[in-house]
Amino acid sequence: MRHKLGNTGWSSGKAVPMSSGPSEFELYVRKLGLAEQNYATSVQLRRWCEQNRNRCYIPESLLKEWGIYVDPNMSDG
């Protein structure tokens, strides 16, 4: 019997467990030492978000604020 790769129960309707750790976005925000109210004014965070928009989670409010388009069919990685 062949071993099946991937999530064989993806269509079962059951919730998929989320990662228990922080996202890369959250890690980068911590590295920069930013409070949430300062996200939109950070040039460094905006640059990081533009570079990683198709690869990492970025809050939708920031994407809208900065006019960053995410291609759901593309991955930078």
C-alpha positions in Angstrom: 0.0 0.0 0.0 1.4 3.4 -1.0 1.7 6.2 1.6 -0.5 9.1 0.7 1.2 12.5 0.9 -0.4 15.7 2.0 -3.6 16.3 4.0 -5.9 13.5 2.9 -8.7 14.9 4.9 -8.7 18.4 3.4 -12.3 18.1 2.1 -13.7 16.6 5.3 -15.0 19.9 6.6 -13.0 19.6 9.8 -11.1 22.6 11.0 -7.4 22.6 10.1 -5.2 23.3 13.2 -3.4 26.6 13.0 0.3 27.1 13.8 0.8 27.7 17.5 3.8 30.0 17.0 3.9 33.6 15.8 3.7 34.5 12.1 6.7 35.9 10.3 4.9 39.2 10.2 4.6 39.1 14.0 8.3 38.2 14.4 9.4 41.0 12.2 7.2 43.5 14.0 8.8 42.4 17.3 12.3 42.7 15.8 11.4 46.3 14.8 9.9 47.0 18.2 6.7 48.4 16.7 3.4 49.0 18.5 0.3 48.2 16.4 -0.5 51.9 16.1 2.9 52.5 14.4 2.7 49.8 11.7 1.3 52.0 9.0 4.0 54.7 9.4 7.0 52.3 9.4 9.0 52.5 6.2 10.9 49.3 7.2 7.8 47.3 7.8 6.2 48.5 4.5 9.3 47.5 2.6 9.3 44.0 4.3 5.5 43.6 3.5 6.0 44.6 -0.2 8.8 42.0 -0.5 6.9 39.3 1.3 3.3 40.0 0.2 2.8 36.7 -1.7 4.7 34.6 0.9 3.7 35.7 4.4 0.6 36.7 6.3 0.1 40.5 6.4 -2.9 42.1 8.0 -5.5 43.1 5.4 -5.8 46.6 6.8 -2.1 47.3 6.1 -2.4 45.9 2.6 -5.3 48.3 1.9 -3.6 51.2 3.6 -0.5 50.8 1.4 -2.2 49.7 -1.8 -0.3 46.4 -1.9 -1.8 43.8 -4.1 -1.4 40.1 -3.2 -1.7 37.5 -5.9 -3.4 34.5 -4.4 -2.0 32.3 -7.1 1.6 33.2 -6.6 4.3 32.4 -4.1 7.6 34.3 -3.8 9.2 31.2 -2.2 
